[in-house]
Amino acid sequence: MPSGAASPPPDLAEVLREWDDDRLASLLRRRPDLATPPPTSITALASRAGARGSVARALADLDAPTVAAVEAVVLLHQGRRCRPADLEHALGAPVGPLVRLLLDLALLLDVDGSLVPVPMVADVVGPSPLGLGPTLAELGVATDAGWPTTARALTTVMSDAPESARRMLDALTWGPPVGTVAHDIPAGARWLLDSPVLHRRTGTELVLPREVGIAARGGRLVRELPLSPPLPDTAYRRPESVAAESVRTAEDTLARLSAVIEAWGRNPARVLRAGGVAVRDLRQLSAQAQMTAAEATFTAELAARLGLIGRLHDDDGSSWAPTPEADLWPTSDISARWAEMSQAWLTWRRAPWLAGTRTDKGALRATLGPDLDRTWAPTLRRRVLATLAAWPPASAPEAGQVRDRLTWFSARSVPPESAVAAVLDEAAALGLTGAGALTDAARTLLTEHGHAQGGIDFERPTDASGTILPERSPQREREATTRIGAAFAASLPPAVEDLIVQGDLTGIVPGRPGPALAALLAEAAEVESRGAAVTVRFTTASVRRALEAGTSAEGLLERLRAASRAPLPQPLEYLVRDSARTHGQVRVGSARSYLRVDDPATVASLVADPRLATLGLRSIAPTAIISRADPSELLETLREAGAAPVLEGPDGSVITVPSPRARAARAAQPAAADDQPRASVADVVAHMRSGEDRARRLLSERAAQDAAPVETLEALRLAAKAGTEVELVVAGAHGGAQTRVVRPLTVDDGRVRVVDVRRDAEITVAPHRIVAVRPVQRGSAEPVD
């Protein structure tokens, strides 16, 4: 165990000032929350890096051995010095790389060769580091009361212990160190309380003191330091089965996307008042597209992610409907669509599997609603997929095995197994896995996005060694998409253009339909099943759909004959011709305005007038003309042509309309903040250096005329004790100063809490920003930075 007195509390700002620019830049990359917004100085960076929230985020991204090292330093540093050799002895394994990482993350500091945790680290670690309980002093127990705080003393005490006491001590030794019993304490627990080995904190809560717990562990803090993540044996799948299954499920998902576009293109789903889709509309989509509710939710969410559906606003409210991009989606090659879909999924900040569950307030989470947004979702997706990549090809680990490996990489932020299973289900639906095994195309996706090894993950992509990659240009993005699509295309079976048509109006495609055949079937048939072969059925509705798309009966039959291996059955020919016979008997057209004219000769002259060609005039009766122009445009153009038109209302009455006046276009709005270019890490470091220099100059200028820092804090303590008001001069963010009239509340080494008297607001000030404390000068101005 470590010896000697503990090192004094470190000054993180002083340590960071000694770092070179490359090391500061590395810190900002590895802890990206520190760079947003850019700190004004290194002192500000230190204040942010030592804050509880930032420390918690940094610890959440550490793997199991690094977390164990942090918690061990917290334990060993309490009251004594902790040198790397002490840490290595306590953990029973080399700790050099772990210590270097923690020092570079500014979670540990090297003070005279001793490892010192940043003050907030112990607070974030919590009261039970490494599963050990509170100390005897924290429990209010005298340490000289015969407690067995060494391995030898505990062995002697437990030599006469009953078996029930031994089992209870074993259960508490490696944590959690707290046990709950009924008011009638069992005999084994009573023996441990009397020995004394356990402490009774409450009527039903028994605690194993930290010193006794370490003795029970034999002086070691961990059983075994897990230096490598687990990789258990898994089921093996044949590579050809993996490829075939992944392609089938990917095609099914792409087909469901098209079904959502088709269904909501004909009958848009209304948007709920709180956002999202009503359950009734989702059930209707499920019935129309023949998919489960979970598949409908995932597909609708994925369509929104790809920009294929969006909100349509009209007089009746808002509804979910296809976007213009949806018209271009089917025209892309299947591999290009898959590449776009898989990359969009990898960075998706939604959790569709939570749809249908309830919030803490009891509200139902709706599909496409705001309650499904989760900032951690893309990180979980990347980590799950990267974890799968750690197993050999064709391995199919279960969700529990994936979660166990993830636990090693993020020991303090372990995802629930249900979330891991949901992400695996999504990956299977997209064809990223086949029969549970990761596909070659998915491995290409990970490589292109900088996650070549399982578990390595930062906010920005990294290479296999963990080095953060630079941001990619649009050209490199397109090249990556092409490579990902090519990897998927390599798994696609050869396309076929043959159709076996049967007399019961069904057809079979013996393989994957080629582009021409897929377009024909999407236009004129209903898909009944997919798999190694595709089964379709020709119906009156499907044939009418083809006719409505502009295909003639003979043209459709000719395309079907070209695809069919045998002559078309007569029932299919009869179906097509009968449908065409009744098709188009009633015609519907569009017109934005009309003209009623008393004289048929005037109708002929207006339609033939070249000055009116832009109006799209067409005669539909001897005295009636329709136009594609708005009534206002039609009226003005006719006036310019010398006619004397009047505007007619819905009831036929004449409406007087003055000539329109020109209006200037609205000025362009300034770009939003998110559209502005972001500063590079090097720029942020240079900005901090400059801010630090300005702050030092300010403090130097004030040092001669104002109190020293120690005297400043003492003056604030006296004012807080007396409840008096003082003038507080604080250094501003850009090197200026601000004077406030305040009433100090509490003063410690890390912060000063005061009440701004003039603003009637409580604020907290970092001591390093306090320039001076002066008596209140009534009527004085308040200079602001």
C-alpha positions, -999 to +999 in steps of 0.1 A: +000+000+000+012+036-006+031+054+021+037+090+030+014+120+032-010+127+004+000+152-022-017+186-020-048+193-041-035+200-077-041+231-096-053+219-130-050+252-146-012+254-138-007+219-151-025+226-184-005+258-189+026+237-191+012+215-218+023+221-254-002+228-282-002+193-295-012+178-261-039+204-256-053+197-290-053+160-282-072+167-250-099+187-269-103+159-294-106+131-268-129+152-247-149+171-273-173+187-248-144+208-237-141+225-271-178+235-274-180+264-271-143+272-275-128+281-241-116+317-238-084+307-220-065+278-205-079+288-171-114+285-185-104+251-201-092+239-167-124+250-150-145+232-176-124+200-175-127+198-137-165+202-137-186+173-127-205+169-159-173+169-181-155+144-158-186+121-158-187+121-196-149+114-198-152+085-173-182+071-192-160+065-223-133+046-205-128+008-207-129-015-177-091-016-169-088+022-172-119+027-149-104+003-124-072+023-125-091+056-118-110+041-089-079+025-075-061+059-075-091+075-057-088+048-031-051+049-026-048+087-027-071+092+003-047+103+030-015+089+014+007+093-016-001+071-046+028+063-069+026+042-101+043+013-084+016+014-056-011+013-082+006-015-101+008-036-069-028-029-060-041-039-094-016-068-100-009-058-136+012-032-155-005+002-155+018+023-176-005+027-207-035+033-184-018+060-164-005+078-196-040+078-210-055+092-178-029+119-176-035+129-212-073+131-204-065+154-175-083+130-151-051+123-132-022+147-125+014+139-118+024+159-087+060+152-078+058+116-090+026+110-073-007+103-090-034+127-079-070+126-092-086+158-103-109+168-074-142+161-090-131+125-101-137+111-066-171+127-065-181+111-099-166+077-089-190+076-060-189+062-024-180+026-034-150+026-057-141-009-069-171-022-049-156-013-015-177+003+013-171+034+034-141+037+057-144+031+095-140+068+100-168+076+076-190+051+095-181+068+128-165+037+142-133+038+163-105+021+144-089+008+176-120-014+185-104-046+173-114-045+136-095-070+115-080-046+090-052-069+078-054-102+059-037-120+088-060-106+114-091-114+094-079-149+088-075-154+125-110-140+132-127-161+105-110-193+116-138-201+140-166-185+119-197-206+110-203-215+074-231-190+071-209-162+082-182-172+057-207-172+028-220-138+038-185-123+039-177-138+005-208-122-010-199-088+004-161-089-003-162-080-040-193-058-038-217-045-034-205-040+002-239-034+017-264-062+026-300-060+038-315-082+064-348-085+082-352-072+117-344-107+129-308-109+120-296-143+108-270-162+129-242-157+104-247-120+102-250-117+140-216-135+143-200-111+119-214-081+138-201-094+171-166-103+158-166-074+146-164-078+108-196-060+097-211-027+109-248-022+114-256+012+098-294+010+101-318-015+115-318-036+083-285-025+066-252-042+072-220-027+058-185-042+052-160-014+062-135-006+035-105-016+055-120-050+063-130-054+027-094-048+015-082-073+041-108-099+028-094-093-007-059-102+005-046-066+000-055-066-037-081-041-050-094-063-079-096-100-084-080-097-118-075-067-140-093-075-174-066-061-198-084-075-229-121-076-237-140-109-236-144-128-269-164-160-262-170-187-287-201-182-308-222-201-334-207-204-369-227-197-400-219-207-436-206-176-455-230-182-484-259-184-459-248-151-443-247-134-478-280-148-489-299-139-457-285-104-456-295-097-492-330-110-486-336-089-456-321-058-472-344-062-502-373-067-479-366-034-461-361-015-494-394-029-506-411-018-473-397+017-478-413+018-512-446+005-497-446+034-472-440+059-499-468+044-520-493+041-491-487+076-477-486+091-512-521+079-517-534+086-482-511+107-460-510+100-423-520+129-401-495+144-376-506+142-340-508+174-320-477+163-300-460+151-332-457+116-346-482+092-362-515+081-348-518+044-339-547+040-362-527+053-392-498+030-383-522+000-382-536+010-416-500+011-430-492-023-415-523-038-431-517-022-465-480-031-467-484-065-450-459-059-422-459-061-384-464-030-362-427-031-353-417-032-390-441-004-398-426+018-371-390+011-381-397+016-418-416+048-413-388+061-390-361+050-416-380+067-444-380+100-424-343+096-417-336+092-454-358+122-463-383+101-482-413+113-461-418+146-444-445+169-430-470+183-455-489+214-444-523+223-458-556+238-448-566+206-430-534+206-408-502+186-411-497+151-424-468+127-432-464+123-470-436+115-495-411+142-504-398+150-539-367+128-531-391+098-528-397+101-566-360+097-573-354+069-547-366+039-568-345+050-598-312+045-580-293+013-582-301-011-553-265-010-541-265+028-540-297+028-520-283+003-496-252+024-491-272+055-484-295+036-461-268+019-440-248+051-436-279+070-425-287+043-400-251+044-385-254+080-375-292+080-366-302+098-334-335+079-330-346+048-310-376+034-329-378+004-306-391+027-279-422+035-299-453+023-280-437+026-246-445+053-221-425+082-207-419+088-170-451+110-171-471+082-186-473+097-221-472+072-250-442+075-273-455+077-309-438+067-341-421+098-357-427+117-324-401+137-305-399+113-276-378+089-296-348+112-300-317+098-282-283+115-285-266+082-275-283+061-302-256+067-329-228+058-305-246+026-295-251+016-331-215+022-340-203+004-309-225-026-315-215-030-351-178-025-343-181-051-315-195-076-339-165-070-361-142-082-334-154-118-339-140-139-369-161-137-401-193-158-401-195-157-363-230-151-348-228-139-312-259-135-291-271-101-277-258-110-242-223-118-256-222-085-275-233-066-243-206-083-222-179-072-246-194-037-248-193-036-210-155-039-211-152-009-235-176+014-215-176+000-180-195+030-165-221+033-193-233-002-200-263-003-223-293-025-214-294-058-232-328-049-246-312-019-264-284-040-277-309-066-290-329-039-307-298-025-325-289-061-336-325-065-350-322-032-369-288-043-383-304-076-394-333-058-411-309-036-431-288-066-442-257-055-422-259-090-406-271-123-421-281-152-399-266-132-370-232-128-385-216-095-397-214-092-435-185-081-456-204-050-467-209-040-430-172-044-423-166-021-453-190+004-438-171+003-405-138+007-422-150+037-442-163+053-411-132+048-391-142+019-368-121-009-379-117-025-345-144-035-321-151-010-294-128+018-304-151+048-304-149+086-300-173+113-311-152+115-343-141+085-363-108+068-355-085+044-372-075+010-359-050+025-335-075+049-320-061+080-338-088+105-347-093+109-384-096+142-401-130+153-414-137+140-450-145+162-479-177+157-500-156+140-527-142+115-502-178+110-488-190+101-523-160+078-529-168+060-495-204+056-505-194+040-538-171+016-521-198+006-495-223+001-523-198-020-543-192-042-512-230-049-510-233-055-547-206-082-544-231-102-523-260-098-547-269-129-567-271-125-605-303-107-615-328-125-637-353-110-662-374-141-666-410-144-653-430-177-651-467-167-655-494-192-644-530-195-653-542-184-618-528-149-625-497-155-604-461-152-615-428-165-602-394-149-606-367-176-601-342-153-584-336-116-579-355-095-605-334-074-627-341-036-630-365-039-660-384-068-646-386-052-611-400-020-626-426-040-646-437-059-615-438-028-593-460-012-619-484-040-628-484-067-600-487-072-563-458-089-545-470-118-524-437-132-511-400-127-513-371-151-508-350-173-531-379-166-555-404-137-558-441-145-561-464-119-576-501-118-584-518-098-612-551-081-601-575-057-616-561-029-593-525-037-602-533-036-640-552-004-636-522+011-618-501+003-648-526+018-672-528+049-650-490+053-653-495+057-691-490+022-703-515+010-730-530-025-729-510-038-758-479-021-745-483-039-711-490-073-728-459-068-750-437-062-720-452-092-702-446-115-732-410-103-734-404-113-698-424-146-698-407-178-706-439-192-721-469-177-739-491-156-716-521-175-702-555-163-716-568-152-682-540-126-679-547-113-714-584-111-707-577-092-674-555-066-691-579-060-720-611-059-698-593-034-675-583-013-705-619-013-719-633+005-689-602+026-682-605+063-691-643+065-697-644+094-673-616+119-677-603+143-650-582+173-658-568+203-641-575+240-647-566+269-625-591+293-641-617+295-668-633+319-694-669+322-703-675+339-736-708+346-753-695+344-789-679+312-802-659+333-827-643+352-798-634+318-783-615+308-814-596+342-816-585+340-780-572+305-783-553+314-814-539+347-801-501+343-798-499+370-771-519+346-748-498+315-755-483+315-720-518+311-704-523+276-718-558+283-731-579+253-743-615+253-755-636+226-739-670+239-752-682+264-778-683+292-752-659+279-725-621+280-722-599+267-694-564+280-685-535+268-665-528+303-652-541+318-620-573+340-623-552+371-614-526+364-641-553+355-667-571+388-659-540+410-662-528+393-694-561+397-711-562+433-702-527+438-717-539+421-749-568+446-753-596+425-741-620+438-715-624+409-690-641+410-656-635+387-627-664+363-619-671+351-584-682+315-574-719+326-577-714+342-611-714+378-599-688+403-611-659+412-587-640+444-591-602+439-588-577+468-590-546+465-610-517+448-590-488+468-576-452+458-577-436+447-544-399+442-536-387+408-527-380+401-491-343+406-482-323+375-476-319+364-440-284+361-425-270+326-422-278+306-391-252+300-365-250+263-374-241+273-410-210+292-399-177+274-403-164+259-371-130+267-357-103+240-359-088+225-328-056+244-335-075+277-337-092+269-303-058+263-287-044+295-301-075+314-289-070+299-254-033+310-253-043+345-263-070+347-237-047+334-210-022+361-219-049+388-217-061+376-183-025+375-170-019+411-181-051+422-164-042+405-132-007+419-133-020+454-138-044+451-109-020+434-085-002+466-075-034+484-065-056+457-052-054+430-026-035+397-031-055+366-039-053+352-003-063+385+012-091+387-014-106+354-003-102+363+033-120+396+028-149+377+011-150+352+041-153+381+065-180+397+045-199+364+043-196+360+080-208+395+087-234+395+059-221+428+045-220+439+009-188+445-011-177+455-046-164+425-065-142+431-095-142+401-119-121+394-150-143+392-181-141+366-208-122+389-232-097+405-208-119+433-195-133+437-160-168+438-145-177+453-111-207+440-091-221+449-057-225+415-040-232+399-007-209+368-002-226+336+009-199+309+010-162+309+001-139+279-005-109+271-026-129+261-056-157+286-059-173+317-043-211+319-041-225+355-039-258+373-044-257+401-069-276+428-050-285+450-079-297+421-101-311+400-072-295+369-085-272+343-070-240+336-090-209+314-086-175+329-093-142+310-098-115+325-075-090+329-104-114+354-121-116+376-090-094+407-095-102+427-063-126+432-034-134+467-023-158+484+001-191+495-015-190+530-029-226+541-030-236+557-063-207+542-081-211+530-117-208+494-128-183+490-156-190+460-178-166+441-199 
